[in-house]
């Protein structure tokens, strides 16, 4: 088990944060694949997959803006609160 710095959520807490990334839906609507978005944004496909699968713990604002620019969407279209 890895150590977690104070204030950083553990792996168990990530699912309870309540933020959902709609990257899958937005890519489907635009007919893009993760690999294509990766090339356009300059982020590895692995990192985009982590984001897409709601496993990301953080995202740089510059990455967020780049994704939204390419997908022609707003931040609120990409990231939404999960209301379970």
ABEGO torsion letter per residue (X at the ends): XBBBBBGBBBAAAAAAAGBBBAAAAAAAAAGBBAAAAAAAAGBBAAAAAAAAAGABABBBAAAAAAAAAAAGBBAAAABBBBBX
